[in-house]
Amino acid sequence: MDGVVAPSRHSRWTALAVLCAGTLMTVLDGSIVTVAMPAIQSGLGFSPAGLAWVVNAYLIAFAGLLLLAGRLGDLIGRRRMFVSGLAVFTVASLLCGVSTSSGALIAARFAQGIGGAMTSAVVLGMLVALFPEGRDRARAIAVFSAVGAAGGALGTFLGGALTSALGWHSIFLINLPIGVAALIAALRVLENDRGQGLGKGADYAGAVLVTAALMLGVHTIVRAADRGWASTPTLGFGALSVLLLAAFAVRQVYAADPLLRPRLLRSRTLAGANLVQLLMVAGMFTFQYLGALYIQRVLGFDELLTGLAFLPAPVVIGVLMLGFSARLTVRFGPRRVLLAGLALIVAGLALLGRAPADGTYAMDVLPVMLLLGTGFGLAMPALTGLAMADARPEDGGLASGLFNTGQVVGGALGLAVTAALASGRTRELLGAGDGAVPALSGGYQLAFRTAAGVAAMALLAAAVLLRTEGPRKEKPRKKRARTVKSGTEKPRTGEPRTNKPGTPTTHTG
């Protein structure tokens, strides 16, 4: 894309810092709200069912528009989409912070989801354009992944600290200085790319179909816990969402300028990476949300202590991603690093599945934090690199939007399923005569074991679907010249000197 790559190495890393700042704001918002939910409920008089829409309104808009926003970024320019998204998100955050009614907050949260989708959808596309290949790309993806992963866990701490000190309004107003600074920096640092123009790929019918399908699908998932998975609304809306997706798929085959080019989905690496991410994030979201509830309701921590309890995970993630993951990926290849990380995630969730009602933080939670932080710190950068490896420059925004869509849908689906299982198991134990805390602990144990099974499916999918990868692009080591003994040995002719059996001859990623 013309004008995407900044002219110097220094400006490339400055541009990456701006992209990370925008990402940090949206990621923090996704987790910072969870700890403040009780305060929001009492402050605005939400009903228990209505309170869920503080999260659902954001998720539905965010997930539903990611794919469309990514494609529009390719067409009108990714910088323009990124900057516009920052502006929408910042203004919506202000509206959230000054909301005086439940309806106003839900509407503002929906607007936040729109801005978050516009910003997040194009970030990876801009990143891979800034860092086309090699060690610099691995380092850039590691930095970006560290911001996203650590930001999600850090949001839990900030949510507790800000709510305790300044009230729930502050969790939204904190976005204002970050958003304004990121917006000004983006306008100064990011170079303006022209995009391909709306005449190329402006499949409006396809855009309507996929946006409606994703919004309806996420809405069905997040409401299934209340309605029941076998209820008529859940089955009906779920079937309609699938039909809309099918109609979108057919449309993409026959459209002159499809929104989602079929060749992207034919890429085994891209499709496999998205499936692995959906399953992995489904398991990790269970830890993030139900883990916080276990710490609060079973161990008895307050909001601030719960936030502090989560700090080891982002610290490990940040240290690992910034210090080691890029070098490990370059040395061992992304697939091996991904498999190692997923194995640690499975082990951490399985260990959390035995967390007892009389557990302690040091024995039952802290080791899990370290395992999951290490596993996610290894897996996420490697998985991101694999997902974007086959994306052409003109499809970078679309591939980025697709990857982010899988992340949101996976998180929403995983949390909805495991939360329903935890709730059902808790009711069952209460009916059997168990106390409130043991019943809660039993429900969380079932949810965490289920999450471990889902993560194991991600490990299996990665091992099967991501079996091949191109040789690593490293500078070959210089081989010492072989000494030929005079009169006794002669170099063989007619045989390549550098190609020994088992040595790869193709050096393209």
N, C-alpha and C positions, 0 to 999 in steps of 0.2 A: 504494500500500500504506500503510495507516495506520501512523503512527509511524516511518516509514523516514527521512523528511527531518528533519534536526536543525533546531532553531528559529532558529539564527542563522548568518550567513555564516561567522563564525569557527569554529563547531562543525562546519560542513560540511567545512572543510578539515582540521580535526583528525581527523574521522572518516576522511577520505581517507588521512591519514597512517597511521592504524591499519590500514586495508585494504592499503596498500602494504607495511607491515611484515610482515603475514601472507603476502602474495604473494612478497616478497623471500625469505622463509625457504624456501618451496617451490621457487622458481626456482633459488636457490643450490644446493639439494640435488640438483637434476637434473643440474648440470654439475660440481659440486665433487667428485663421486665419480670422474669419469673419469680425472683425473690420478693419483688414489691407488690405482687398480686393481692395479698391480704390487705395491705394498706390502701391500694386502689379500690378494692371492694368496699371498704368501710368509708373511704373518702367520698365516693360518688354514688354509693348505694346500689351497687350492682347486685343482681341476683346471682346465685351460683351458676346457673346456666348462662346468663348474660356475661359473666366475667370471662368465660372461655373465649368470647369474641374479641377481647383485647389482644389475644394471641392469634386467633383464627383469621381475623380481618387482615392482619399483616401477612400471614402465611399464604392466604388465598391470592391476594394481589401479587405478592412476590413470586410465588411459584408459577402462577398463570401467565405472567408477562415476561419471564426470563427468556424464553425461546424467541419470542417476537422482538424483544428489545435487542437481543444479540444480533438478529438478522438486520434489523433497522440500523444498528451500528455499522454493519458492513456497508450498508447502502448510503447512509447520509453522513457517515464519518463517526468513528468511535470516540474521538475527543468531544465532539458535539453531544453525543449521547451521554458520555460520562459526566460532563459538566452540567448538562441539563438535569441528570439524575441527582447530582449533589445538591443543586438548587431546590429541587422538589422535596428531597428528603429533609433538608435543613428547615425549610418553611413548615413542612408537616410536623417536624419535631417541636417547633415553637407552638404550633396549634395544639399538639398533644399536651405540652407543659402548661398551657393556660386553659385547658378544657375544664368546664364547670358542670358538665353533664355526661352521662354514660354514652349517649348518642353522639355527642361531639367528639369524645375520645375515640370511639370506634371508627368514625368517619376519618379522623386524622390518622389513625393507624393504617387504614386502607391506603390513604395517600402516601404514608411512609413506605408501604410495601411497593407502590408504584415507583417511587424514587429509588428504593433499594434495588429493584429489578433493573432499572435503567443503568444504574451505576455498576452493579455486580456483573451484568451480562457481558460486558465488553472488556473487563479488566484482563482476563487471561489472554484474549486476543491481542490486546495492546502489549502485554508482557512478552509474548512469543515473537512479536514483531520487533520489539526493542532488543531482544536477545535471541537471535535466530538459531543458535546451536552452541554446542560445546559446554565447557565448564562454567562459563558465565551464565548460560541459561539455567544450568542445574543450581547454581548459587542463587540466582534471582527467584526461581521457583521455591527454593528452600526458604528464602526470606519472606516471600509472599505467603507461603503456607504457614510459616511460624506466626505471622501476624493474624491470619485467620483462625488458626487453631487455638493459639494462646488467648486471642481476643475473646473467643467464645467462653473459655473458662474464666478469664479475668472479669467478664461481665457479671458473673455470679457474685464475685467479691465486691465489685463496685456497686451492684444493685443493693446488696446488704448495707454497705457503708453509707451510701448516699441516702437511702431510705431512712436509716436510723438517725442520721445527722440532720438532713435537710428536708425530708419528706419525699413522697413519691413523685412530685412534680419535677424534682431535680434530675431524675433518671432520663428524662426527655430533654430538659434544657441543657444538659451537659453536651448535647450534640451541636449546639449553636456555635461555640468557639471552634470546635473541631471542623464543622462543616464550612464555616466562613473561611478559615485558614486554608483548608484543602481546596476550596473553590478558587480563591485568589491564586494559590500556587499552581493549580491546574491550568489556569488561563495564562500564566507566565511561563511555565516549564514545558507543558505538553505541546508538541507541534501539531498544527491543524492538518488533518488528513481529509482529502476531498471525498472519499468513499466512491462507490461505483455508480451512484445515482439511483433514484427510485425506479427508473425505467428498467433496471436489471434486478429481477428477483422480487418485485413488488407484488407478491401473490396475496392479495387482500382476502380472498375467500379462504385460502389456506390459513391465513393469520387468524381470522375469526374462528375457524374450526378448532385449531390447536389451542388458542387462548381459552375458548369456552370449555374445551375438554379438560384442560389442566385445572382451571378454576373449579369446575364442577367436581373433578376427581379429588382434589385436595379438600374441598368442602365436604364431600362424602366421607373421606377418611377421618377428618377431625371431628365430625359429628357422630361417627359410628359408635363411639364409646357411650354416648348418651342414648342413641336410638336402638342400639343392638346391631350386631353384624348381620343377623338374619332378618332384620325388620324390612318391611316393604319399602320405606324411603331409601334405606341404605342400598338394597338390591336394585331398586329402580333407578336411582341416580347413578349408581355404579355402572349399571348396564348402559345407560345413556352416555356416560363419559367414555366408555369403551367404544360405543358406536361412533361417537364424534371423532375419536382418535383413528378409527378405521376409515372413516370418510376422509380424514385429513391425509392418511397414508395413500389412499387411492388418488386423491387430488394431486399429491406430489409426483406420482408416477406419470400422470397425463398433462400436468400443467406445463405451459411453455417456459415459465420462469418460476420453478418451485421455490417455496420458502426453505424447505429442508431437502437438499439434494440427496437422492437415494444412495449415492456412492459413499456419503459420510457414514450411513448406517451399515454399509457393506464392509466397512473397515473393521476387521476383527479386533484390532487393538482398541479403537475408540469405543465400539459397542461393549467389549469386554470390560474395559476400564470403567465405563458408566455403570454397568451392572455390579461390579465389585464395589464401587463407591456407594451405590444405593444400599447394598447390604451392610457394608461397614458402618456407614453413618446411621443406619437404623439401630445398630447395636450401641453405638456411642451416644446417641441421643437418649437412649434409655438410661445409661449411666449418668448423663448430665442432669436430667430432670428428676428421675426417680431416685437417683443417688442423693440429690439435695433433699428430697423428702425423707429418705431414710435417716440422713444425718439430723434433720430437724425433728421428725416425729418419733423416731426410735431412740436415737442417742440423746435427744433433748437439747440440741444446739439452737441458739437464737440466730437471727438473720446475719449479724456481723460475724459470728463465729463460723456459720456455715460458709460464708464467703471466704474466710481465712482458711477453712479446711480444704477448699478447692485449689488454693494457691500452688501446692506442689506440682500439680499437673501442668499448668501453663509454664511454670519455671522449667520443668524438664523438657517440655515441648520446645520452648524457645532456645534453650541451650543446645539441644540436639539438632534442631533444624538449622540454626545459625552457625553452629560450629562443626558439625560432622556429617549431616545427611547428604550434602552435595558431594563431598569427597567419597562417601560410601557408595553413592549412586554411580559416580564416574568409575570407581574401581571395580565394583561387583555387578553393576548393571541394575536398572530399576526393578526388574522382576524379582531378583533375589532379595533386594532390600524390602520390597513390598511384602513378600511372603514371610520374611522374618518379623516385620511389624505386625502383620495380621495374626501371626501365631501368638505374639505377646498380648494382643488385644483379646483373643479367645481365652488365654490363660487368666487375664485380669478379670474379665466378666464372669468366668467360671468360679474364680475365687470369691468374687463378690456375691455369687449365688448361695454361699453358705453363711453370709453375715447374720449372726444370731440376734435375738431380741435383747440379750444382755451383752452385746458386743461393745468394743471400745474402738476409738478412732485409731490409736496407734497400731493395734493388732489386726483390725478388720477392714479399715478404710485406707490408711496411708499406703500399705503395700500395693493395693489396687491402683491408687493414684499414680504410683511410680511405674507400675507395669503398663497401664493404659497410656500414660504420658509418653513413655518410651516407644510403645508400639505405634501410637498415632504419629509421633514425631518422625518415625522411620517410614511409615506407610504413605502418609498424605503427599509429601513432595514427590515420591516415586510414582504414585498413582496419577498425580497431576501431569507430570511429564509424559507418561504413557498416553493419557487422554488427549493431549494436544500434539502428540508426535506426528500424526498423519494429517493434521489440519493444514490446508493450503492457505496462503496469505489472504485470499479473498473470502475464506470461510472462517477466519479466526474468531470473529465475534459470535457466529452461529455455534461453533464448537464450544466456545466458552459458555454461552447460554445453555447449551445442552448439558454440559457438565454440571453447572450450578443447579439446573432443574432437577437432575438426578439426586443431588445432595439434599435439596429441600423436600422433594417427594419422599425420599428414603427416610429422612428424619421424621416427617409427619406420619408416615405409615408405621414405622417402627415404634414410635411413641404411642400412637393410638392402639396398636395391638397389645403391646406389653402393659400399658396402663389399664386396659380392659381386663387383661389376665390377672394383674395384681389386684384390681378391685374385686373381681369375682372370687379369687382365692381368699381374700380378706373376709368377704361376706360369708364364705363357706366355713372358715375357721371360727368366726364369731358365732355362727349358728351352732357349731359343735361345742361351744362353751369356753373357747379360749378368751383370754383377756385382750384388751384393745391393742396393746403394744405387741404381744406375740402374734396376733392376727395380722397386724400391719407388716411385721417382719416376714411372716410367711408369704404374704402377697408379693412383697418386694423380691424375696428369694426366687419365686417362680418367674417373675419378670426378668431378673438378671440371668437366670439360667436360659431362658428363651433367647435373650439377647446374645448370650454366648453361642447358642446354636446358630443364630443368624450370622454372627461373625465367622463361625466355622464354615458356613455356606459361602461367605465371601472368600475365605482362604481357598476352598475347593475351586470356586469359579476362577480365581486368579491362577491357580496351578494348571487348570485345564484350558482356559480361554487365552491366557497370555503366555503360551508355551514358548513362543519364538520372539526374538527381538534382534534388532540389528547389532552387529559388533560395536563396541564402544569406540568412539572417535577419540583415541588418545594418540599422542605423539609416540611413534614406535621407538623402542630403545635401539641404540646403535649396537650392532653385533661386532664382537671382536673378530678380526680377520683370522682365519684358521692358518696355522703355521704348517707349511708343507715341507716335509723332510726331503732334502735334496737326494734325488736318485731313487727314492723309495716310494713316494706317493705323488700322485698328480691329481689336480682338481678334475672332477668328473664334468664332462660337457654334456649339453643337451638336456640339462635339468635345471629348473629355476633355483637360484641360490637361496631365496627366502621362503619358498613354499615347501615346508615339510609336511608329512602326513598329519592331518588334523588342524593345520594352520589355516584360518579363514582367509579367503582370497578376495572377498567382497568387503569394501570399507564404506558402504553407504548405510546410513541409519534408516 
